[in-house]
Amino acid sequence: MSKIPSLHPVLQGWLLNGPLAAYVPAYLERLERGRYASSTSRRCLNAVAHFAHWMSLCRFVLFLDFAQAQLRKQPTAIRLEEITPVLILAFLDHLERERGNTVRSRNARLAALRAFLKFAGRRDVSALHAVEQALGVPMKRFERPMLGFLSREEILAIIGQPDVSWTSQRDHLLLRMLYNTGARVSEIISVTLADVVLDGAACVHRHGKGRKQRTAPLWRSTVRQIRAWLRITPQLQPRSALLPNRDGQAMTRGNVTQRLALAVKAATAAQPQLAKHRISPHIIRHTTAMHLLQASVDISVIALWLGHESTTTTHQYVEADLAMKEQALGRLQEPDAAVRRYKAPDSLVEFLKTL
């Protein structure tokens, strides 16, 4: 490989001419081919995909600039053994204190470095010990905010009622399917016409994380809306995106976020409190999960529905649902409550006398 596209020139020179030139290009090629299939490796791939995007935006150059100042040498002369825990920690602290990065951003940078160092360590056995030490730098813990979700009235107001226009019909179906399936944005925009089954047990096939195919049932109202949508879009082919943009291509994340923002703005007339909250497409996914939980659906079923690898992830919805906690608390007797003595009804007393 003589050139790595879309990289900052300084980084390009470091990768192709520096000490790491023997294995960095192979690493990027491996990512492009997408060899990882398991969920764990998929998370690694996502981290490294973020790493590549990070580099293309000159974010990795921040690390090189920082390392250059600390080590007093040009980036092209930096060796793998010199990427030590002390250097990494100093850089992460620099991101937080000097550049104002959040803990999430700090951890994302560390995840990117870890993904690269793991691959590099396997290619350069002599630096394996140094790599293992660098991989020992822990993620920084932080307090996770409580999950946000919408009430039934709020989500119905956002979905709304479509008018006769093409855009309104599509947006209505988009929001309805997000709520019906609990799908991620990436999953819903990749749904094709061939992925939808309307006859018999109506469902939609989704291609989720880890390259796994998942199936979600569809409400009758959703099926009716899809049929109505297909009547005004007869040009759609089996491999066409079910929810295309004006050019006939699949919608992007930005498209979905924009259309949702417009729907939320329109819904504030009926639900004014929506204007106070930042509502993303992922909030609709949380809303689906929470409403399933409130409907007494087993948590393992919800995990399958959402595509969670473990129910541990799904338990966060239990933590967020105050109503369920109050219901559980209501089954307990308060410490200062008077002990009630059971008094049998007269019918039971008379029955016992006959025995």
C-alpha positions as CSV (number, residue, x, y, z in Angstrom):
1,M,0.0,0.0,0.0
2,S,1.6,3.2,-1.1
3,K,-1.0,5.5,0.2
4,I,-3.7,5.5,2.9
5,P,-6.6,7.6,1.7
6,S,-8.3,10.3,3.8
7,L,-5.6,10.7,6.4
8,H,-3.8,13.8,7.7
9,P,-0.4,14.3,5.9
10,V,1.5,14.1,9.2
11,L,-0.3,10.9,10.2
12,Q,0.2,9.6,6.6
13,G,4.0,10.0,7.0
14,W,4.0,8.4,10.4
15,L,2.1,5.4,9.2
16,L,4.0,4.8,6.0
17,N,7.5,6.0,6.9
18,G,7.7,5.6,10.6
19,P,8.5,2.6,12.8
20,L,4.9,1.4,12.6
21,A,4.8,1.3,8.8
22,A,5.3,-2.5,8.8
23,Y,1.8,-3.3,10.1
24,V,-0.5,-0.2,10.2
25,P,-1.5,-0.4,6.5
26,A,-2.3,-4.1,7.0
27,Y,-4.4,-3.2,10.0
28,L,-6.5,-0.6,8.1
29,E,-6.9,-3.0,5.2
30,R,-8.2,-5.7,7.6
31,L,-10.8,-3.2,8.9
32,E,-12.0,-2.3,5.5
33,R,-12.6,-6.0,4.6
34,G,-14.7,-6.3,7.8
35,R,-13.4,-9.7,8.9
36,Y,-14.9,-9.4,12.4
37,A,-18.2,-11.1,12.9
38,S,-18.7,-11.7,16.6
39,S,-20.3,-9.1,18.8
40,T,-17.2,-8.6,20.8
41,S,-15.1,-8.2,17.7
42,R,-17.8,-6.0,16.2
43,R,-17.4,-3.6,19.1
44,C,-13.7,-3.7,18.5
45,L,-14.4,-2.9,14.8
46,N,-16.6,0.0,15.8
47,A,-13.9,1.3,18.0
48,V,-11.4,1.1,15.3
49,A,-13.8,2.5,12.7
50,H,-14.0,5.4,15.1
51,F,-10.2,5.4,15.3
52,A,-10.0,5.7,11.5
53,H,-12.6,8.5,11.5
54,W,-10.8,10.1,14.4
55,M,-7.5,10.1,12.4
56,S,-9.2,11.5,9.3
57,L,-10.4,14.4,11.4
58,C,-6.9,15.0,12.7
59,R,-7.8,13.8,16.2
60,F,-5.1,11.3,16.3
61,V,-2.7,14.1,15.3
62,L,-3.5,15.5,18.7
63,F,-1.9,12.5,20.3
64,L,1.1,12.7,17.9
65,D,1.5,16.4,18.7
66,F,1.3,15.7,22.4
67,A,3.7,12.8,22.1
68,Q,6.1,15.0,20.1
69,A,6.1,17.6,22.8
70,Q,6.5,15.0,25.6
71,L,9.2,12.9,23.9
72,R,10.9,15.7,22.0
73,K,11.1,13.8,18.8
74,Q,9.3,13.9,15.4
75,P,6.1,11.8,15.0
76,T,7.8,9.7,12.3
77,A,10.4,8.6,14.9
78,I,8.0,7.5,17.6
79,R,8.3,3.8,18.3
80,L,5.6,1.5,19.7
81,E,7.5,0.9,22.9
82,E,7.3,4.7,23.6
83,I,3.5,4.7,23.8
84,T,3.6,4.0,27.5
85,P,0.8,4.1,30.1
86,V,2.4,7.3,31.5
87,L,2.2,9.0,28.1
88,I,-1.3,7.8,27.5
89,L,-2.6,8.9,30.9
90,A,-1.0,12.3,30.4
91,F,-2.6,12.6,27.0
92,L,-6.1,11.6,28.4
93,D,-5.8,14.1,31.2
94,H,-4.7,16.7,28.7
95,L,-7.9,16.1,26.7
96,E,-10.1,16.6,29.8
97,R,-8.3,19.5,31.4
98,E,-7.0,21.5,28.5
99,R,-9.4,20.6,25.7
100,G,-12.5,20.2,27.7
101,N,-13.4,16.7,26.5
102,T,-16.0,14.7,28.4
103,V,-15.3,11.4,30.1
104,R,-17.1,9.6,27.3
105,S,-14.9,11.3,24.7
106,R,-11.8,10.4,26.8
107,N,-12.8,6.8,26.9
108,A,-13.6,6.7,23.2
109,R,-10.0,7.9,22.5
110,L,-8.6,5.3,24.8
111,A,-10.8,2.6,23.1
112,A,-9.4,3.6,19.8
113,L,-5.8,3.4,21.0
114,R,-6.4,0.1,22.6
115,A,-7.9,-1.4,19.4
116,F,-4.8,-0.3,17.5
117,L,-2.3,-1.4,20.1
118,K,-3.8,-4.9,20.3
119,F,-3.3,-5.4,16.6
120,A,0.1,-3.9,16.6
121,G,1.3,-6.0,19.5
122,R,0.4,-9.2,17.6
123,R,2.5,-8.0,14.7
124,D,5.5,-6.8,16.7
125,V,6.3,-9.5,19.4
126,S,9.3,-7.5,20.6
127,A,7.0,-4.7,21.8
128,L,4.4,-7.1,23.3
129,H,5.3,-6.3,26.9
130,A,5.1,-2.5,26.3
131,V,1.7,-3.0,24.6
132,E,0.4,-5.1,27.5
133,Q,1.4,-2.3,29.8
134,A,-0.3,0.3,27.7
135,L,-3.5,-1.8,27.5
136,G,-3.6,-1.8,31.2
137,V,-4.7,1.9,31.2
138,P,-8.3,1.7,32.6
139,M,-11.4,3.4,31.3
140,K,-12.5,6.2,33.5
141,R,-15.7,5.6,35.5
142,F,-18.4,8.1,35.4
143,E,-22.0,8.4,36.6
144,R,-24.4,7.3,33.9
145,P,-27.5,9.4,33.5
146,M,-30.9,7.8,33.9
147,L,-32.4,6.6,30.6
148,G,-34.9,8.9,29.1
149,F,-38.1,7.7,27.5
150,L,-41.5,9.1,26.4
151,S,-44.9,8.5,27.7
152,R,-47.5,6.8,25.4
153,E,-49.2,10.2,24.8
154,E,-46.0,11.8,23.9
155,I,-44.8,9.2,21.4
156,L,-48.3,9.1,19.8
157,A,-48.2,12.9,19.4
158,I,-44.8,12.7,17.7
159,I,-45.9,9.9,15.3
160,G,-49.0,12.0,14.6
161,Q,-51.3,11.6,11.6
162,P,-49.9,11.9,8.1
163,D,-51.3,14.2,5.4
164,V,-51.5,13.2,1.7
165,S,-47.9,14.3,0.9
166,W,-45.1,11.8,0.0
167,T,-42.8,13.1,2.7
168,S,-45.5,13.1,5.5
169,Q,-46.5,9.5,4.6
170,R,-42.8,8.4,4.7
171,D,-42.0,10.2,8.0
172,H,-45.1,8.8,9.6
173,L,-44.2,5.3,8.6
174,L,-40.5,5.9,9.7
175,L,-41.5,7.0,13.2
176,R,-44.2,4.3,13.6
177,M,-41.7,1.6,12.6
178,L,-39.1,2.9,15.0
179,Y,-41.6,2.7,17.8
180,N,-43.1,-0.7,16.7
181,T,-39.7,-2.4,16.3
182,G,-37.5,-0.6,18.8
183,A,-34.8,-0.7,16.1
184,R,-31.7,1.3,15.9
185,V,-31.5,4.0,13.3
186,S,-28.9,2.1,11.3
187,E,-31.2,-0.9,11.3
188,I,-34.4,0.9,10.2
189,I,-32.8,2.8,7.3
190,S,-31.3,-0.4,5.9
191,V,-34.6,-2.2,5.7
192,T,-35.5,-3.0,2.1
193,L,-38.8,-4.0,0.6
194,A,-37.7,-7.6,0.6
195,D,-37.2,-7.5,4.4
196,V,-40.9,-6.8,5.0
197,V,-43.4,-9.6,5.3
198,L,-47.1,-8.4,5.2
199,D,-49.0,-11.6,4.8
200,G,-49.6,-14.1,7.5
201,A,-47.4,-13.3,10.5
202,A,-46.4,-9.8,9.6
203,C,-42.9,-8.9,10.5
204,V,-39.8,-7.0,9.4
205,H,-36.2,-8.5,9.2
206,R,-33.5,-6.2,10.6
207,H,-29.8,-6.4,10.1
208,G,-28.3,-5.4,13.4
209,K,-25.0,-5.2,15.2
210,G,-22.7,-8.2,14.9
211,R,-24.1,-8.9,11.4
212,K,-27.1,-10.7,13.1
213,Q,-30.5,-10.8,11.5
214,R,-33.4,-10.1,13.8
215,T,-37.1,-10.2,13.2
216,A,-39.7,-8.0,14.9
217,P,-43.5,-8.5,14.5
218,L,-45.6,-5.7,13.1
219,W,-48.8,-4.2,14.5
220,R,-51.8,-4.3,12.2
221,S,-51.8,-0.6,12.1
222,T,-48.2,-0.6,10.9
223,V,-49.0,-3.2,8.2
224,R,-51.9,-1.0,7.0
225,Q,-49.5,2.0,6.9
226,I,-46.9,0.0,4.9
227,R,-49.5,-1.1,2.4
228,A,-50.7,2.5,2.0
229,W,-47.1,3.6,1.5
230,L,-46.5,0.9,-1.2
231,R,-49.5,2.1,-3.1
232,I,-47.9,5.6,-3.5
233,T,-44.4,4.2,-4.2
234,P,-45.0,1.5,-6.8
235,Q,-41.5,2.0,-8.2
236,L,-39.9,0.3,-5.2
237,Q,-38.0,-2.9,-6.0
238,P,-37.3,-5.8,-3.6
239,R,-33.8,-4.5,-2.9
240,S,-34.9,-0.8,-2.7
241,A,-34.8,0.9,0.7
242,L,-38.3,0.8,2.2
243,L,-37.9,4.4,3.4
244,P,-35.9,6.3,0.7
245,N,-35.0,9.9,0.4
246,R,-36.0,12.0,-2.6
247,D,-33.2,10.6,-4.7
248,G,-34.4,7.0,-4.1
249,Q,-31.5,6.2,-1.8
250,A,-31.6,5.0,1.8
251,M,-32.0,7.7,4.3
252,T,-29.1,8.8,6.4
253,R,-28.9,9.2,10.2
254,G,-28.9,12.9,9.7
255,N,-32.1,12.6,7.6
256,V,-33.8,10.7,10.4
257,T,-32.7,13.1,13.1
258,Q,-33.9,16.0,11.1
259,R,-37.3,14.5,10.4
260,L,-37.8,13.5,14.0
261,A,-37.0,17.1,15.1
262,L,-39.7,18.4,12.8
263,A,-42.2,15.9,14.2
264,V,-41.3,16.8,17.8
265,K,-41.8,20.5,17.0
266,A,-45.2,19.8,15.6
267,A,-46.1,17.6,18.6
268,T,-45.4,20.4,21.1
269,A,-48.8,21.9,20.4
270,A,-50.4,18.9,22.0
271,Q,-47.6,18.0,24.4
272,P,-45.8,21.3,25.4
273,Q,-43.3,19.5,27.7
274,L,-41.6,18.0,24.7
275,A,-40.0,21.3,24.0
276,K,-37.9,21.0,27.2
277,H,-36.3,17.7,26.2
278,R,-33.7,16.7,23.7
279,I,-35.3,13.8,21.8
280,S,-33.1,11.6,19.6
281,P,-34.1,8.5,17.5
282,H,-32.6,6.4,20.3
283,I,-35.1,7.8,22.8
284,I,-37.8,6.1,20.7
285,R,-35.9,2.8,21.1
286,H,-35.8,3.4,24.9
287,T,-39.5,4.2,24.8
288,T,-40.4,0.9,23.1
289,A,-38.4,-1.1,25.7
290,M,-39.9,0.8,28.6
291,H,-43.5,0.3,27.3
292,L,-42.9,-3.4,26.8
293,L,-41.6,-3.6,30.4
294,Q,-44.6,-1.7,31.7
295,A,-46.8,-4.1,29.9
296,S,-45.2,-6.9,31.9
297,V,-43.3,-8.4,29.0
298,D,-40.5,-10.6,30.4
299,I,-37.1,-8.9,30.4
300,S,-35.5,-11.7,28.4
301,V,-38.0,-11.2,25.6
302,I,-37.3,-7.5,25.6
303,A,-33.6,-8.3,25.3
304,L,-34.3,-10.4,22.2
305,W,-36.6,-7.8,20.8
306,L,-33.9,-5.1,21.1
307,G,-31.1,-7.3,20.0
308,H,-29.2,-7.1,23.3
309,E,-26.5,-9.8,23.8
310,S,-27.3,-10.0,27.5
311,T,-30.2,-9.1,29.7
312,T,-27.7,-7.2,31.9
313,T,-28.0,-4.4,29.3
314,T,-31.8,-4.5,29.4
315,H,-31.9,-4.3,33.2
316,Q,-31.2,-0.6,32.9
317,Y,-34.9,-0.1,31.9
318,V,-36.0,-1.6,35.2
319,E,-33.7,0.9,37.0
320,A,-35.3,3.8,35.0
321,D,-39.0,2.8,35.6
322,L,-40.1,4.5,38.9
323,A,-43.6,3.2,38.5
324,M,-42.4,-0.4,38.7
325,K,-40.3,0.4,41.8
326,E,-43.4,2.0,43.5
327,Q,-45.5,-1.0,42.7
328,A,-42.8,-3.3,44.2
329,L,-42.6,-1.0,47.3
330,G,-46.4,-1.2,47.7
331,R,-46.1,-4.9,48.3
332,L,-44.1,-4.2,51.5
333,Q,-45.5,-3.1,54.8
334,E,-44.1,0.2,56.1
335,P,-42.0,-0.2,59.3
336,D,-44.2,2.0,61.4
337,A,-47.5,0.6,60.2
338,A,-49.7,-1.2,62.7
339,V,-49.8,-4.9,62.3
340,R,-53.2,-6.0,61.0
341,R,-54.9,-8.9,62.5
342,Y,-56.7,-11.1,60.0
343,K,-60.5,-11.3,60.5
344,A,-62.2,-14.1,58.7
345,P,-65.5,-13.4,57.0
346,D,-68.7,-14.9,58.5
347,S,-69.1,-17.3,55.6
348,L,-65.7,-18.8,56.3
349,V,-66.4,-19.1,60.0
350,E,-69.7,-20.9,59.3
351,F,-68.0,-23.3,56.9
352,L,-65.3,-24.2,59.4
353,K,-68.0,-25.0,62.0
354,T,-69.4,-27.6,59.7
355,L,-66.1,-29.5,59.5
